[in-house]
């Protein structure tokens, strides 16, 4: 609490001479505002906006400043429903009178609640128009607070079986948590939610499932990547409640709290620890609790010590747990483990026993204290995604990692000077070269990786020329070149990198001119950081040969 008072005092001093607007969204308790008041100076014309479903919280403002958001009227409800059901911005000329009548009946049953109407619209989008009236007849009616949950239940039960598991898994994350998509999809795959018999990458199938949940408005997209893929998401708190309700049935999920009984741990198939002080007071020794049926364990509390007595475990996410110094010896017998999320932990070493986990697909040890990678890791044929602490040696040339798609934060082993390991599925590569000897042009080795989409190259020394040849990097979308200090010429031939969208050139101060990029028509964003003054001056007036190479790029930072 002492630290909080210091922060509030600093905030008060900072705002004292300023006019400000603060927005507090979805506030549930008046204690939040009462606590924050100490950080806000009196007497200026600043504003605070609070959104809440609690009248007690709203009444913190003067009565003239409370705006009670009305429910949607009949017309607004109908238009919102049709826009989501037909997926078109203007419904006036694209909807028959008969269909509009059915939609009006449906919209009227949900009391002007926007979330329920949006989800209902997305439910109808998946059905032929002739079935809309059947949906209207089959929907049950719940009064008061349950009327919104009614349509959410209907939308959930309309999901195919594989999407139901994906949706319920979202209950593992705390309410209002920003969920990063990359680890989420890898957890789904580790759990076995994706169909291994289908052709194509499991990651593509998992991404398709996520897009379908977004199309049905069951998740909120927060951020998108350069290729328009979803980068992070959030689950609306009402939908989060629904996911928890469904997950509690059939022991799909156990949220650890002070109400748990020993038998709950024995039955649970997934366990999570949220940042909840009740857990610490009740379960100080979670490391001694057996969960014989658990397949996933996620810990979001950085202080609760966690043991691992989970024989059927597939997913272990301990990100941020500083109490974790080493992996327990019992882990080597957990042969089903497919996902190890250990980033930002206190982990100090990986031992050769990691090689016992022959089903391991994903391991992340970024921002740990690990100094050496055991050779047995590179003998795991199932590996799909490896993220190391910067910068540790990558796999030897003899490695045969046919499933590996992600390899991040590695230094290039000496053996790579003679070629590359067998990495036919690689999509993302982030590597740094040794700076002791001449590295040579790395592009001829890398540009033949057929599925590579993202490449980060750093620290290449004693190389003055670099070439990307025609037909090279056929799938590359994102390229970063950093700290190639001696580079003086970079040639990009026509038809090289035909799908490139984002290019970053950072700290290449001896590069006097840009490569020829005018034929890379897909390029959407170019970042030039810490470049030579001579190159900057050639670009400043937006004329000349250098500017012509990049003038077609929509977004340029330098």
ZIUR-V162542 format. One record per backbone hydrogen bond with DSSP energy under -1.0 kcal/mol. CO is the residue of the C=O (numbers start at 1). NH is the residue of the N-H. E is the energy in kcal/mol with one decimal. If there is no record, write none. Layout:
CO,NH,E ; CO,NH,E
//
This chain:
1,5,-2.0 ; 2,6,-1.8 ; 3,7,-2.5 ; 4,8,-2.5 ; 5,9,-2.2 ; 6,10,-2.3 ; 7,11,-2.5 ; 8,12,-2.4 ; 9,13,-2.2 ; 10,14,-2.2 ; 11,15,-2.2 ; 12,16,-1.1 ; 15,18,-2.1 ; 20,47,-2.3 ; 22,49,-3.0 ; 24,51,-2.5 ; 29,32,-1.1 ; 30,34,-2.2 ; 31,35,-2.3 ; 32,36,-1.9 ; 33,37,-1.9 ; 36,39,-2.3 ; 37,40,-1.7 ; 47,22,-2.1 ; 49,24,-3.0 ; 51,27,-2.6 ; 54,58,-2.1 ; 55,59,-2.3 ; 57,60,-1.7 ; 58,61,-1.8 ; 62,65,-2.2 ; 63,66,-1.0 ; 73,77,-2.7 ; 74,78,-2.1 ; 75,79,-2.4 ; 76,80,-2.4 ; 77,81,-2.2 ; 78,82,-2.5 ; 79,83,-2.4 ; 80,84,-1.5 ; 81,85,-2.4 ; 82,86,-2.9 ; 96,100,-2.4 ; 97,101,-2.0 ; 98,102,-1.8 ; 99,103,-2.5 ; 100,104,-2.3 ; 101,105,-1.9 ; 102,106,-2.2 ; 103,107,-2.9 ; 104,108,-2.1 ; 106,109,-1.0 ; 107,110,-1.4 ; 110,113,-2.4 ; 112,72,-2.1 ; 113,117,-2.0 ; 114,118,-2.7 ; 115,119,-2.4 ; 116,120,-2.3 ; 117,121,-2.4 ; 118,122,-2.2 ; 119,123,-1.9 ; 120,124,-2.3 ; 121,125,-1.8 ; 124,127,-2.2 ; 128,131,-1.9 ; 129,132,-1.6 ; 131,135,-2.0 ; 132,136,-2.2 ; 133,137,-1.7 ; 134,138,-1.9 ; 135,139,-1.6 ; 143,146,-1.9 ; 144,147,-1.6 ; 146,150,-1.8 ; 148,152,-1.6 ; 149,153,-2.8 ; 150,154,-2.0 ; 151,155,-2.5 ; 152,156,-2.5 ; 153,157,-2.9 ; 154,158,-1.1 ; 156,159,-1.7 ; 160,164,-1.6 ; 161,165,-1.5 ; 162,166,-1.4 ; 163,167,-2.7 ; 164,168,-2.6 ; 165,169,-1.8 ; 167,170,-1.3 ; 168,171,-1.8 ; 169,172,-2.0 ; 170,173,-1.4 ; 174,177,-1.7 ; 179,233,-2.1 ; 180,184,-1.4 ; 181,185,-2.8 ; 182,186,-1.6 ; 183,187,-2.1 ; 184,188,-2.3 ; 185,189,-2.1 ; 186,190,-2.3 ; 187,191,-2.4 ; 188,193,-2.2 ; 195,198,-1.3 ; 201,205,-1.6 ; 202,206,-2.6 ; 203,207,-2.2 ; 204,208,-2.0 ; 205,209,-2.0 ; 206,210,-2.0 ; 207,211,-2.3 ; 208,212,-2.0 ; 209,213,-2.0 ; 210,214,-2.2 ; 211,215,-2.6 ; 212,216,-1.5 ; 213,218,-2.6 ; 214,217,-1.7 ; 220,234,-2.4 ; 223,231,-3.0 ; 223,232,-1.5 ; 225,228,-2.1 ; 229,225,-3.0 ; 231,181,-2.3 ; 232,222,-2.3 ; 232,223,-1.4 ; 233,179,-2.9 ; 234,220,-3.3 ; 236,240,-2.8 ; 237,241,-2.1 ; 238,242,-1.8 ; 239,243,-2.6 ; 240,244,-2.3 ; 241,245,-2.6 ; 242,246,-2.6 ; 243,247,-2.0 ; 244,248,-2.1 ; 247,252,-1.1 ; 247,253,-1.5 ; 248,251,-1.1 ; 249,252,-1.3 ; 251,269,-1.9 ; 254,272,-2.1 ; 257,260,-1.7 ; 261,264,-1.1 ; 261,265,-1.2 ; 262,266,-1.4 ; 263,267,-1.6 ; 264,268,-1.9 ; 269,295,-3.8 ; 270,254,-2.6 ; 271,298,-2.1 ; 272,256,-2.7 ; 273,300,-3.7 ; 274,276,-2.2 ; 276,279,-1.4 ; 277,281,-1.9 ; 278,282,-1.8 ; 279,283,-3.8 ; 285,288,-2.0 ; 286,289,-1.6 ; 291,294,-1.3 ; 295,314,-3.5 ; 295,315,-2.5 ; 296,271,-2.6 ; 297,317,-2.6 ; 298,273,-2.3 ; 309,291,-1.5 ; 310,313,-1.7 ; 314,338,-3.0 ; 314,339,-2.3 ; 315,297,-2.4 ; 316,341,-3.2 ; 317,299,-2.7 ; 318,321,-2.2 ; 320,322,-1.1 ; 321,324,-1.3 ; 321,346,-1.3 ; 325,348,-3.0 ; 328,331,-1.6 ; 329,332,-1.3 ; 330,333,-1.6 ; 331,334,-1.8 ; 333,335,-1.7 ; 334,337,-1.7 ; 338,361,-2.3 ; 338,362,-2.6 ; 339,316,-2.2 ; 340,364,-2.1 ; 341,318,-3.0 ; 342,345,-1.1 ; 343,320,-2.0 ; 347,369,-2.7 ; 351,354,-1.9 ; 352,355,-1.9 ; 353,356,-2.2 ; 354,357,-1.7 ; 356,358,-1.7 ; 357,360,-1.8 ; 361,384,-3.3 ; 361,385,-2.7 ; 362,340,-2.3 ; 363,387,-2.4 ; 364,342,-2.3 ; 366,344,-2.2 ; 374,377,-1.6 ; 376,379,-1.3 ; 377,380,-1.6 ; 380,383,-1.3 ; 384,405,-3.3 ; 384,406,-2.0 ; 385,363,-2.2 ; 386,408,-2.4 ; 387,365,-2.8 ; 392,411,-1.8 ; 396,399,-1.8 ; 399,422,-1.7 ; 400,402,-1.0 ; 405,427,-3.0 ; 405,428,-2.8 ; 406,386,-2.6 ; 407,430,-2.3 ; 408,388,-2.2 ; 409,392,-1.6 ; 410,432,-2.7 ; 411,394,-1.9 ; 413,416,-1.5 ; 414,417,-1.8 ; 415,418,-1.5 ; 416,419,-1.7 ; 421,423,-1.1 ; 422,401,-1.2 ; 423,426,-1.3 ; 427,453,-3.2 ; 427,454,-2.5 ; 428,407,-2.3 ; 429,456,-2.4 ; 430,410,-1.9 ; 431,458,-1.4 ; 432,412,-1.7 ; 442,446,-1.7 ; 443,447,-3.2 ; 446,449,-1.9 ; 447,473,-2.4 ; 453,477,-2.9 ; 453,478,-2.3 ; 454,429,-2.5 ; 455,480,-2.4 ; 456,431,-2.7 ; 457,482,-2.8 ; 458,433,-2.4 ; 461,439,-1.4 ; 464,488,-2.4 ; 464,489,-2.0 ; 466,491,-2.8 ; 468,493,-2.7 ; 469,472,-2.3 ; 472,497,-2.5 ; 477,501,-2.7 ; 477,502,-2.3 ; 478,455,-2.5 ; 479,504,-2.5 ; 480,457,-2.9 ; 481,506,-3.0 ; 482,459,-1.6 ; 484,487,-1.4 ; 489,466,-2.0 ; 491,468,-2.7 ; 493,496,-1.8 ; 495,471,-1.2 ; 497,500,-1.4 ; 501,524,-2.5 ; 501,525,-2.2 ; 502,479,-2.4 ; 503,527,-2.8 ; 504,481,-2.8 ; 505,529,-2.7 ; 506,483,-2.3 ; 508,511,-1.7 ; 517,520,-1.9 ; 519,521,-1.6 ; 520,523,-1.5 ; 524,555,-1.5 ; 525,503,-2.2 ; 526,557,-2.9 ; 527,505,-2.8 ; 529,507,-2.5 ; 532,536,-2.1 ; 533,537,-2.4 ; 534,538,-1.2 ; 536,540,-1.3 ; 539,542,-1.5 ; 544,548,-1.8 ; 545,549,-1.1 ; 547,550,-1.2 ; 547,551,-1.4 ; 550,553,-2.2 ; 555,526,-2.5 ; 557,528,-3.2
//
